[in-house]
Amino acid sequence: MEEIESSPSSPSSSSGRFKLYDQLKLQEFKDKYVIRSVESPDHGFSIGRRDGNLELLNDENCTDSLRTSTIYGVAGTIRLLAGTYLLVITSQKEVGTFLGFPVFRVMSMRFLSCNEDLRFSTSQEKKDEAYFMSLLKIVEGTPGLYYSYATDITLNLQRRFKLAEGWTAKPIWKQADPRFVWNKNLLEELIECKLDGFILPLVQGNILKFKLPNCPVKAKRFTCHNNISFKKVYSTSRWTRMWRRGANFEGDTANSIETEQVFEIEGFRSSFLQFRGSIPLLWEQIVDLSYKPQLKIINNEQTPRIVERHFQDLIQRYGDIVAVDLTDKHGDEGRLNVAYAAEMQKLPNVRYESFDFHNICGNSNFDNLKVLYDQILEEFENQGYFLIDTEGNILQEQKGVIRSNCIDCLDRTNVTQSYLAQKSLTLQLQRIGVLTSTECVSMFSEEYAKFRTLWAEQGDEISIEYAGTHALKGDLVRYGKQTVSGMIKDGMSALSRYYLNNFHDGIRQASCLFDALDLISGHYAVNKNRPSPFQLNGFELFSYLPVASALLIGGLTMTSFTVQQVGRNTQQYLSSVLWAGVTAGVVAVIKANGRQFCSRPRLCSLR
């Protein structure tokens, strides 16, 4: 077993379980910031405001600070052109517990500037630094970040119970699955300085929970919570809709999420894992002002290997895989569906099931998902779920997962996953005797309504993080049918997605943004020796969209006005033709250069 290293900045735990410092004091001096533990004031570190260097605290007196405040964690550091920035958590909210340990949601963060080199920078470097700093402001408002001081929340229940003895005595960052650590890149400097007691892994997703004080069946206390939806933070998982689709050459897909539904009842604990991820082919759908941009499949000799790598990784982590493809069988989606199915035929160890959700379920036939359920029933029951008894003995292990996808892995996928989660919960409750073999969760209206609301909120959280709006088809999850108010809400969300996709993804603060995530994840490395990413050419040199919009509106207005006057003389007729020609020309230019008029990420190439 690996020897557990001690660190001068690590908290002690009488139970042998590693615990982070949970309340910190931030002292601001002219030349440095000092961060120390409130419970152990001699444990902490300082970071220079001039050079960004980290040092462990010594015995010097630090009582003459300019300002002292309470913070709740250090999320890491990042170095830009002018120096270092330190990210700290300034407010939090306890949202519940996981295995008895408190879990918190980040409510606000702040970057502390630790540099004075900006005054010596060139004009272009100052402009670049200003843009980088605007991206850091976006990062400060990242939604859905969670953490715990006392336990790792990146591992699912089954993996946790199969860990080697002594694992929980390791620093939390060593326990965590790096694929699900949102701030992995930001923690590197703290790790190098061995500040284990301050290294706080964050996960992005959601923790949703409901309690049923008195379950009608046998009056047993029943707590079910859709515990955590994790997002990967590596490779193509950068989570701005449209600008990153499909997979990269390593087989990592754009929108990849592991969802674990956990329930606890009278000492029993059970979990059910599902996975959603973009179609693991090389494909793109770049915004170009059209409502539904053209989908392009990129033909490459590496495609079979990409698909194989993706599913090999899933098999290694989860076991047997059933790939459920919810895309349409016509149009652009149909072409993608056919290409995906063709590649899946080459993988004999993965079950592929194509289910035309829109055609079979439409907007109101939620129960038609039973058709899909019946098709995969044998594999679904064989995969099972994870269950442990009151003594901690493993009664059953989950042997695989259902991997679901539509195009964005949002709306149709969430409806389908909620249906499968309900089926699994019924089987689990039957196994431990809460339900009889003839009863199911959906028979109890109050409890089932809460369960469906939970999954609808789950879909909204993921959609807001990825697309900037609430999920579509939320009514199917909440009520099992489409309502008028739901249709109106879906329409507004669809229009909002169109706007965000075309004009706002490069700068909007409603979701995790492409450039900001490329920056903090390390996909883009800031380097003074590389050309500025903001010296743009062509249509992107200026903002042409306002000019084009003004010309278009003006042309339509003048055309309409002159048409009304056309009967008076020949000159008015020529004016009408002229303005109609100008308007048509503007429309043609906009259509031909639609991609250039859209807000675009700047730091990294699209693939």
C-alpha positions as CSV (number, residue, x, y, z in Angstrom):
1,M,0.0,0.0,0.0
2,E,1.2,3.5,-0.8
3,E,2.7,5.3,2.1
4,I,0.6,8.3,3.2
5,E,2.8,11.4,3.2
6,S,2.3,14.0,6.0
7,S,2.3,17.7,5.2
8,P,3.0,20.7,7.5
9,S,-0.2,22.2,6.1
10,S,-2.5,19.1,6.6
11,P,-5.2,18.9,9.3
12,S,-5.2,16.0,11.6
13,S,-8.2,13.7,12.1
14,S,-8.6,11.4,15.1
15,S,-10.7,9.0,13.0
16,G,-7.9,8.5,10.5
17,R,-10.0,10.1,7.8
18,F,-8.4,13.1,6.0
19,K,-10.3,16.4,6.5
20,L,-9.7,19.8,4.9
21,Y,-9.6,23.0,6.8
22,D,-13.2,24.2,6.6
23,Q,-12.9,27.8,7.6
24,L,-10.1,30.1,6.5
25,K,-8.9,33.6,7.3
26,L,-7.7,35.8,4.4
27,Q,-5.4,38.6,5.4
28,E,-4.5,41.3,2.9
29,F,-1.2,43.1,3.1
30,K,0.5,45.5,0.8
31,D,3.0,42.9,-0.5
32,K,1.1,39.6,0.0
33,Y,-2.0,37.7,0.8
34,V,-2.0,35.4,3.8
35,I,-4.4,32.4,4.1
36,R,-4.5,30.5,7.4
37,S,-6.8,28.0,9.1
38,V,-9.0,29.5,11.8
39,E,-8.9,26.3,13.9
40,S,-5.1,26.0,13.4
41,P,-3.7,29.5,12.9
42,D,-0.2,28.3,12.5
43,H,-1.1,26.4,9.4
44,G,-1.4,28.3,6.2
45,F,0.5,30.0,3.3
46,S,1.2,33.3,1.8
47,I,1.2,34.4,-1.9
48,G,3.2,37.4,-3.0
49,R,1.2,40.2,-4.6
50,R,4.1,41.2,-6.7
51,D,5.4,37.9,-8.0
52,G,2.7,35.3,-7.1
53,N,5.1,33.1,-5.2
54,L,3.6,30.7,-2.7
55,E,5.3,30.1,0.7
56,L,4.4,28.2,3.9
57,L,3.7,30.4,6.9
58,N,6.7,31.1,9.2
59,D,6.6,32.5,12.7
60,E,6.4,36.1,11.7
61,N,3.7,38.3,13.2
62,C,0.9,38.9,10.7
63,T,-1.4,41.2,12.7
64,D,-1.1,44.5,10.8
65,S,-3.1,43.5,7.7
66,L,-5.0,46.0,5.7
67,R,-8.1,43.9,5.7
68,T,-9.1,40.5,7.1
69,S,-12.0,38.4,5.9
70,T,-13.4,34.9,6.1
71,I,-13.2,32.6,3.1
72,Y,-14.3,28.9,2.7
73,G,-11.7,27.4,0.4
74,V,-9.0,27.9,-2.1
75,A,-9.9,26.7,-5.6
76,G,-6.4,27.2,-7.1
77,T,-4.2,29.5,-9.0
78,I,-3.7,30.5,-12.7
79,R,-0.8,32.4,-14.3
80,L,-1.7,34.9,-17.1
81,L,0.5,37.4,-19.0
82,A,1.1,39.8,-16.0
83,G,1.3,37.2,-13.3
84,T,-0.7,35.0,-10.9
85,Y,-4.4,35.0,-9.8
86,L,-5.6,33.1,-6.7
87,L,-9.2,31.8,-6.8
88,V,-10.9,31.7,-3.4
89,I,-14.5,30.8,-2.3
90,T,-16.1,33.7,-0.6
91,S,-19.5,32.2,0.2
92,Q,-21.1,28.8,0.4
93,K,-24.3,26.9,1.2
94,E,-24.7,23.5,2.8
95,V,-27.0,21.5,0.5
96,G,-27.1,18.2,2.3
97,T,-24.9,15.2,3.2
98,F,-23.3,12.4,1.3
99,L,-22.7,9.3,3.4
100,G,-23.1,11.4,6.5
101,F,-20.7,14.1,5.5
102,P,-21.8,17.7,4.8
103,V,-21.7,18.8,1.1
104,F,-21.6,22.5,0.1
105,R,-22.4,24.5,-3.0
106,V,-20.2,27.3,-4.0
107,M,-22.3,30.5,-4.0
108,S,-19.5,33.0,-4.9
109,M,-15.8,33.1,-5.7
110,R,-13.2,35.8,-6.2
111,F,-9.9,36.0,-8.1
112,L,-7.1,37.8,-6.1
113,S,-4.6,39.5,-8.3
114,C,-1.0,38.7,-7.4
115,N,1.1,40.7,-9.9
116,E,2.4,44.1,-10.6
117,D,4.0,43.4,-14.0
118,L,1.1,44.7,-16.0
119,R,2.4,48.3,-15.9
120,F,5.5,47.0,-17.8
121,S,3.5,45.2,-20.5
122,T,3.0,46.3,-24.1
123,S,-0.2,47.8,-25.3
124,Q,-1.3,44.6,-26.9
125,E,-0.4,42.6,-23.7
126,K,-2.6,45.0,-21.6
127,K,-5.5,44.4,-24.0
128,D,-5.0,40.7,-23.9
129,E,-4.7,40.7,-20.1
130,A,-7.9,42.7,-19.9
131,Y,-9.7,40.0,-21.9
132,F,-8.3,37.2,-19.9
133,M,-9.4,39.0,-16.7
134,S,-12.9,39.3,-18.2
135,L,-12.9,35.5,-18.6
136,L,-11.9,35.1,-15.0
137,K,-14.9,37.2,-14.0
138,I,-17.0,34.6,-15.9
139,V,-15.3,31.8,-14.0
140,E,-16.2,33.5,-10.7
141,G,-19.9,33.0,-11.6
142,T,-19.6,29.3,-12.7
143,P,-22.8,27.5,-11.7
144,G,-23.2,24.2,-10.0
145,L,-19.9,23.7,-8.2
146,Y,-19.9,21.4,-5.1
147,Y,-17.4,20.2,-2.6
148,S,-16.9,18.5,0.8
149,Y,-14.3,19.1,3.4
150,A,-14.6,15.6,4.9
151,T,-15.0,13.3,1.9
152,D,-14.4,12.9,-1.8
153,I,-17.6,13.3,-3.8
154,T,-16.2,12.4,-7.2
155,L,-16.5,8.6,-6.8
156,N,-19.8,6.8,-7.1
157,L,-21.0,4.6,-4.3
158,Q,-19.9,1.3,-5.8
159,R,-16.3,2.5,-6.4
160,R,-16.1,4.0,-2.9
161,F,-17.0,0.7,-1.2
162,K,-14.4,-1.2,-3.2
163,L,-11.5,1.1,-2.3
164,A,-8.4,-0.3,-0.5
165,E,-8.1,0.0,3.2
166,G,-6.6,3.4,4.3
167,W,-7.7,5.2,1.1
168,T,-9.7,7.8,3.0
169,A,-6.7,8.8,5.0
170,K,-5.1,10.2,1.9
171,P,-5.5,13.9,1.0
172,I,-8.9,14.5,-0.6
173,W,-7.3,15.5,-4.0
174,K,-5.5,12.1,-4.1
175,Q,-8.8,10.3,-3.4
176,A,-10.7,12.1,-6.2
177,D,-11.2,10.9,-9.8
178,P,-9.3,13.6,-11.8
179,R,-11.9,13.3,-14.7
180,F,-14.5,14.9,-12.4
181,V,-12.4,17.6,-10.8
182,W,-13.5,20.9,-12.3
183,N,-10.5,22.8,-11.0
184,K,-7.9,20.2,-11.6
185,N,-5.6,22.5,-13.6
186,L,-5.9,25.3,-11.0
187,L,-4.7,23.0,-8.2
188,E,-1.3,22.1,-9.7
189,E,0.7,24.8,-7.9
190,L,-0.9,24.1,-4.5
191,I,-0.1,20.4,-5.1
192,E,3.5,21.2,-5.9
193,C,3.7,23.2,-2.6
194,K,2.2,20.2,-0.7
195,L,-0.6,22.3,0.7
196,D,-2.8,19.2,1.1
197,G,-5.0,20.7,3.8
198,F,-6.0,23.6,1.5
199,I,-6.4,21.6,-1.8
200,L,-10.2,21.6,-2.4
201,P,-11.4,19.6,-5.5
202,L,-14.6,21.0,-6.9
203,V,-17.1,19.1,-9.1
204,Q,-19.6,20.6,-11.4
205,G,-23.1,19.2,-11.6
206,N,-25.9,19.1,-9.2
207,I,-27.0,17.5,-5.9
208,L,-30.8,17.1,-5.7
209,K,-32.6,15.4,-2.9
210,F,-36.1,14.8,-1.6
211,K,-37.4,13.1,1.6
212,L,-40.6,11.2,2.0
213,P,-41.5,11.3,5.7
214,N,-43.9,8.4,5.5
215,C,-43.8,6.1,2.6
216,P,-47.4,4.7,2.1
217,V,-46.0,1.2,1.7
218,K,-45.4,-0.3,5.1
219,A,-44.9,3.2,6.6
220,K,-41.2,3.1,6.2
221,R,-39.0,6.2,6.2
222,F,-37.6,6.6,2.7
223,T,-35.0,9.1,1.4
224,C,-34.2,9.1,-2.3
225,H,-31.9,11.6,-3.9
226,N,-30.5,12.0,-7.3
227,N,-27.2,12.4,-5.9
228,I,-24.7,13.9,-8.3
229,S,-24.4,14.6,-12.0
230,F,-20.7,14.9,-12.8
231,K,-19.2,16.6,-15.8
232,K,-15.8,15.6,-17.2
233,V,-13.3,18.4,-17.4
234,Y,-10.8,17.1,-19.9
235,S,-10.4,16.9,-23.6
236,T,-13.5,17.9,-25.6
237,S,-15.7,18.4,-22.5
238,R,-15.9,22.1,-22.6
239,W,-19.6,22.4,-22.5
240,T,-20.6,25.3,-24.7
241,R,-23.3,24.0,-27.0
242,M,-22.6,24.0,-30.8
243,W,-18.9,25.0,-30.6
244,R,-17.8,21.5,-29.5
245,R,-19.6,18.4,-30.8
246,G,-18.9,14.7,-31.0
247,A,-15.5,13.3,-29.9
248,N,-11.8,14.1,-30.2
249,F,-9.2,11.7,-31.4
250,E,-8.7,10.2,-27.9
251,G,-12.4,9.2,-27.8
252,D,-13.5,11.8,-25.3
253,T,-16.9,13.2,-26.0
254,A,-18.2,16.8,-25.6
255,N,-21.0,16.5,-23.1
256,S,-20.2,13.6,-20.9
257,I,-22.1,13.1,-17.6
258,E,-22.2,10.3,-15.1
259,T,-25.5,10.4,-13.1
260,E,-25.9,8.5,-9.9
261,Q,-29.2,8.1,-8.2
262,V,-28.8,7.1,-4.6
263,F,-31.4,6.1,-2.0
264,E,-31.1,5.2,1.6
265,I,-33.7,3.4,3.7
266,E,-33.4,1.9,7.2
267,G,-29.6,1.5,6.8
268,F,-29.7,0.1,3.3
269,R,-28.0,2.1,0.6
270,S,-28.4,1.6,-3.1
271,S,-27.3,3.4,-6.2
272,F,-28.1,3.3,-9.9
273,L,-25.6,4.7,-12.4
274,Q,-26.3,6.1,-15.9
275,F,-24.1,7.8,-18.4
276,R,-24.9,10.3,-21.1
277,G,-22.4,11.5,-23.8
278,S,-22.3,13.0,-27.2
279,I,-22.2,10.6,-30.2
280,P,-18.5,9.6,-30.3
281,L,-17.8,10.4,-34.0
282,L,-16.0,13.3,-35.6
283,W,-18.8,15.7,-36.4
284,E,-19.6,19.4,-36.1
285,Q,-22.6,21.8,-36.3
286,I,-21.1,25.3,-36.4
287,V,-23.6,28.1,-35.8
288,D,-24.2,30.3,-38.9
289,L,-27.4,32.3,-38.0
290,S,-29.7,29.6,-39.2
291,Y,-32.1,28.2,-36.6
292,K,-30.7,24.6,-37.1
293,P,-27.2,24.8,-38.5
294,Q,-26.1,22.1,-40.9
295,L,-24.6,19.0,-39.3
296,K,-21.4,17.8,-40.9
297,I,-19.9,14.4,-40.3
298,I,-16.1,14.5,-40.7
299,N,-14.8,11.4,-42.6
300,N,-11.5,10.3,-41.1
301,E,-9.7,7.0,-41.1
302,Q,-9.3,7.3,-37.4
303,T,-13.1,7.2,-36.7
304,P,-13.3,3.4,-35.9
305,R,-10.4,3.8,-33.5
306,I,-12.1,6.8,-31.8
307,V,-15.3,4.9,-31.3
308,E,-13.4,1.9,-30.0
309,R,-11.4,4.0,-27.5
310,H,-14.5,5.7,-26.2
311,F,-16.3,2.4,-25.4
312,Q,-13.2,0.7,-24.1
313,D,-12.9,3.4,-21.5
314,L,-16.6,3.0,-20.6
315,I,-16.3,-0.8,-20.4
316,Q,-13.2,-0.5,-18.2
317,R,-15.0,1.8,-15.8
318,Y,-18.5,0.5,-15.8
319,G,-18.6,-3.0,-17.3
320,D,-21.2,-4.0,-19.9
321,I,-22.5,-1.1,-22.0
322,V,-25.8,-0.6,-23.8
323,A,-25.7,2.4,-26.1
324,V,-29.1,3.9,-26.6
325,D,-29.3,6.3,-29.5
326,L,-32.3,8.7,-29.4
327,T,-31.6,10.6,-32.6
328,D,-34.1,11.0,-35.4
329,K,-33.9,8.7,-38.5
330,H,-34.3,11.5,-41.0
331,G,-32.5,14.7,-42.0
332,D,-29.1,15.6,-40.6
333,E,-29.8,13.6,-37.5
334,G,-30.7,10.6,-39.6
335,R,-27.3,10.7,-41.4
336,L,-25.6,10.9,-38.0
337,N,-27.7,8.0,-36.8
338,V,-26.7,5.9,-39.7
339,A,-23.0,6.7,-39.4
340,Y,-23.1,5.9,-35.6
341,A,-25.0,2.6,-36.2
342,A,-22.5,1.6,-38.8
343,E,-19.5,2.1,-36.5
344,M,-21.3,0.3,-33.6
345,Q,-21.7,-2.8,-35.7
346,K,-17.9,-3.1,-35.6
347,L,-18.0,-3.4,-31.8
348,P,-19.4,-6.9,-30.9
349,N,-19.0,-6.3,-27.1
350,V,-21.4,-3.3,-27.0
351,R,-25.2,-3.5,-27.4
352,Y,-26.4,-0.7,-29.7
353,E,-30.1,0.2,-29.7
354,S,-31.5,3.0,-31.9
355,F,-34.8,4.5,-30.7
356,D,-36.4,7.3,-32.7
357,F,-37.7,9.3,-29.7
358,H,-39.5,12.0,-31.6
359,N,-41.3,9.6,-33.9
360,I,-42.4,7.1,-31.1
361,C,-42.9,9.4,-28.2
362,G,-43.6,12.7,-29.8
363,N,-44.4,15.5,-27.4
364,S,-46.8,13.8,-25.1
365,N,-46.4,10.0,-25.2
366,F,-44.0,9.6,-22.4
367,D,-45.2,6.1,-21.6
368,N,-44.1,5.0,-25.1
369,L,-40.6,4.7,-23.7
370,K,-41.8,1.3,-22.6
371,V,-41.1,0.2,-26.1
372,L,-37.4,1.0,-25.6
373,Y,-37.5,-0.5,-22.1
374,D,-38.8,-3.8,-23.4
375,Q,-36.1,-3.9,-26.1
376,I,-33.3,-3.6,-23.5
377,L,-35.0,-5.2,-20.6
378,E,-32.7,-8.3,-20.4
379,E,-29.5,-6.2,-20.4
380,F,-31.0,-3.7,-18.0
381,E,-31.9,-6.3,-15.4
382,N,-28.5,-8.0,-15.9
383,Q,-26.7,-4.8,-15.2
384,G,-28.7,-4.3,-12.1
385,Y,-27.7,-1.7,-9.4
386,F,-25.5,-1.5,-6.4
387,L,-26.9,-2.4,-2.9
388,I,-25.4,-2.7,0.5
389,D,-27.1,-3.8,3.8
390,T,-27.1,-2.2,7.2
391,E,-23.7,-3.9,8.0
392,G,-22.0,-2.5,5.0
393,N,-22.1,-5.9,3.2
394,I,-22.4,-5.7,-0.6
395,L,-25.5,-7.5,-1.7
396,Q,-25.4,-6.7,-5.3
397,E,-23.1,-4.8,-7.7
398,Q,-24.0,-2.9,-10.9
399,K,-22.4,-4.7,-13.8
400,G,-22.7,-2.0,-16.5
401,V,-24.5,1.2,-17.5
402,I,-27.0,2.4,-20.1
403,R,-25.2,5.1,-22.2
404,S,-27.9,7.4,-23.6
405,N,-27.5,10.2,-26.2
406,C,-29.6,12.5,-28.4
407,I,-27.9,15.4,-30.2
408,D,-27.1,17.6,-27.1
409,C,-27.7,14.8,-24.5
410,L,-30.1,17.2,-22.8
411,D,-33.8,17.0,-23.4
412,R,-34.6,13.6,-24.9
413,T,-31.8,12.0,-22.9
414,N,-33.1,13.4,-19.6
415,V,-36.6,12.1,-20.3
416,T,-35.2,8.7,-21.1
417,Q,-32.9,8.5,-18.1
418,S,-35.7,9.5,-15.7
419,Y,-37.8,6.6,-17.0
420,L,-35.0,4.1,-16.6
421,A,-34.2,5.5,-13.1
422,Q,-37.8,5.0,-12.1
423,K,-37.7,1.4,-13.2
424,S,-34.5,0.8,-11.4
425,L,-35.8,2.4,-8.2
426,T,-38.9,0.1,-8.3
427,L,-36.6,-3.0,-8.6
428,Q,-34.5,-1.8,-5.7
429,L,-37.5,-1.2,-3.4
430,Q,-38.9,-4.6,-4.3
431,R,-35.6,-6.2,-3.5
432,I,-35.5,-4.9,0.1
433,G,-39.2,-5.5,0.7
434,V,-40.5,-1.9,0.7
435,L,-42.6,-2.7,-2.4
436,T,-44.2,-6.0,-3.3
437,S,-43.5,-7.7,-6.7
438,T,-46.7,-6.3,-8.1
439,E,-46.1,-2.7,-6.9
440,C,-44.1,0.1,-8.5
441,V,-43.1,3.6,-7.7
442,S,-45.5,5.2,-10.2
443,M,-48.5,3.8,-8.2
444,F,-47.9,6.3,-5.4
445,S,-48.9,9.7,-6.8
446,E,-47.3,12.0,-4.2
447,E,-44.0,10.2,-4.1
448,Y,-43.9,9.7,-7.8
449,A,-44.6,13.4,-8.4
450,K,-41.6,14.3,-6.2
451,F,-39.4,11.8,-8.0
452,R,-40.3,13.3,-11.4
453,T,-39.8,16.8,-10.2
454,L,-36.3,15.8,-9.0
455,W,-35.4,14.5,-12.5
456,A,-36.9,17.6,-14.2
457,E,-34.7,19.8,-12.0
458,Q,-31.8,17.6,-12.8
459,G,-32.4,18.2,-16.5
460,D,-32.8,21.9,-16.0
461,E,-29.5,22.2,-14.1
462,I,-27.5,20.3,-16.8
463,S,-29.1,22.3,-19.6
464,I,-28.4,25.6,-17.9
465,E,-24.7,24.7,-17.5
466,Y,-24.4,23.4,-21.1
467,A,-26.9,25.5,-23.2
468,G,-27.8,28.4,-21.0
469,T,-31.5,27.6,-20.7
470,H,-33.9,25.3,-19.0
471,A,-34.3,21.8,-20.5
472,L,-37.0,21.2,-23.2
473,K,-39.6,18.5,-22.6
474,G,-39.5,19.1,-18.9
475,D,-43.2,18.5,-18.7
476,L,-42.8,15.0,-20.0
477,V,-40.6,14.3,-16.9
478,R,-42.7,16.3,-14.4
479,Y,-46.2,15.3,-15.5
480,G,-45.8,12.6,-18.2
481,K,-47.4,14.8,-20.8
482,Q,-46.9,18.2,-22.5
483,T,-48.9,21.2,-21.1
484,V,-49.7,24.5,-22.7
485,S,-47.5,26.4,-20.2
486,G,-44.7,23.8,-20.9
487,M,-45.0,24.4,-24.7
488,I,-44.7,28.1,-24.2
489,K,-41.7,27.6,-21.9
490,D,-40.0,25.3,-24.4
491,G,-40.6,27.8,-27.1
492,M,-38.9,30.6,-25.1
493,S,-36.0,28.3,-24.2
494,A,-35.6,27.3,-27.9
495,L,-35.4,31.0,-28.9
496,S,-33.0,31.7,-26.1
497,R,-30.7,28.9,-27.2
498,Y,-30.8,30.2,-30.7
499,Y,-29.6,33.7,-29.5
500,L,-27.0,32.3,-27.1
501,N,-25.6,29.9,-29.8
502,N,-25.3,32.6,-32.5
503,F,-24.4,35.8,-30.7
504,H,-23.5,35.2,-27.1
505,D,-21.5,32.0,-26.6
506,G,-18.2,33.8,-26.8
507,I,-19.0,36.3,-24.1
508,R,-22.1,35.3,-22.2
509,Q,-22.0,34.7,-18.4
510,A,-25.1,32.5,-18.1
511,S,-23.1,29.2,-18.4
512,C,-19.6,27.8,-18.5
513,L,-18.1,29.4,-21.5
514,F,-15.8,28.1,-24.1
515,D,-12.9,30.6,-23.8
516,A,-13.1,30.7,-20.0
517,L,-13.1,27.0,-19.7
518,D,-10.3,26.6,-22.2
519,L,-8.3,29.1,-20.1
520,I,-8.8,27.6,-16.6
521,S,-8.7,24.0,-17.8
522,G,-5.3,24.5,-19.4
523,H,-6.4,23.7,-23.0
524,Y,-5.1,27.2,-23.8
525,A,-1.7,28.0,-22.2
526,V,-1.0,31.7,-21.7
527,N,2.5,32.5,-23.1
528,K,4.0,35.9,-23.8
529,N,6.0,34.4,-26.7
530,R,2.9,33.3,-28.7
531,P,0.9,35.7,-30.9
532,S,-2.1,37.3,-29.4
533,P,-5.3,35.3,-29.9
534,F,-7.2,38.6,-30.2
535,Q,-5.6,40.1,-33.2
536,L,-8.3,39.0,-35.6
537,N,-8.6,39.2,-39.4
538,G,-11.4,39.4,-42.0
539,F,-14.9,39.8,-40.9
540,E,-14.0,39.3,-37.2
541,L,-11.7,42.4,-37.3
542,F,-14.8,44.6,-36.5
543,S,-18.3,43.9,-35.3
544,Y,-20.2,43.7,-38.5
545,L,-23.4,42.4,-37.1
546,P,-24.8,45.8,-35.9
547,V,-23.9,47.4,-39.3
548,A,-25.5,44.5,-41.2
549,S,-28.6,44.7,-39.1
550,A,-28.9,48.4,-39.6
551,L,-28.5,48.1,-43.4
552,L,-31.1,45.2,-43.5
553,I,-33.7,47.1,-41.4
554,G,-33.0,50.3,-43.3
555,G,-33.2,48.6,-46.7
556,L,-36.5,46.9,-45.8
557,T,-37.9,50.2,-44.6
558,M,-36.9,52.2,-47.6
559,T,-38.1,49.4,-50.0
560,S,-41.5,49.4,-48.3
561,F,-41.7,53.2,-48.4
562,T,-40.7,53.6,-52.1
563,V,-43.0,50.7,-53.1
564,Q,-45.9,52.7,-51.7
565,Q,-44.9,55.7,-53.9
566,V,-44.1,53.7,-57.0
567,G,-47.2,54.8,-58.9
568,R,-46.3,58.4,-59.0
569,N,-43.3,58.4,-61.3
570,T,-40.5,56.3,-62.8
571,Q,-37.9,57.7,-60.4
572,Q,-39.8,56.1,-57.5
573,Y,-39.9,52.8,-59.3
574,L,-36.1,52.9,-59.8
575,S,-35.7,53.8,-56.1
576,S,-37.8,50.8,-55.1
577,V,-35.6,48.5,-57.3
578,L,-32.4,50.0,-55.9
579,W,-33.4,49.6,-52.3
580,A,-34.7,46.1,-52.9
581,G,-31.4,45.3,-54.5
582,V,-29.5,46.7,-51.6
583,T,-31.6,44.7,-49.2
584,A,-31.2,41.5,-51.2
585,G,-27.4,42.1,-51.3
586,V,-27.2,42.5,-47.6
587,V,-29.2,39.3,-47.0
588,A,-27.0,37.5,-49.4
589,V,-23.8,38.7,-47.7
590,I,-25.1,37.8,-44.3
591,K,-26.2,34.3,-45.5
592,A,-22.9,33.6,-47.2
593,N,-20.9,34.7,-44.1
594,G,-23.2,33.6,-41.4
595,R,-20.5,32.0,-39.3
596,Q,-18.5,35.2,-39.3
597,F,-21.4,37.2,-37.8
598,C,-21.7,34.9,-34.9
599,S,-19.8,35.3,-31.6
600,R,-16.9,32.8,-31.8
601,P,-14.5,31.4,-29.3
602,R,-11.1,32.8,-29.7
603,L,-8.5,30.8,-27.7
604,C,-8.6,27.4,-29.3
605,S,-9.4,25.8,-32.6
606,L,-12.7,24.1,-32.9
607,R,-11.2,20.6,-32.9
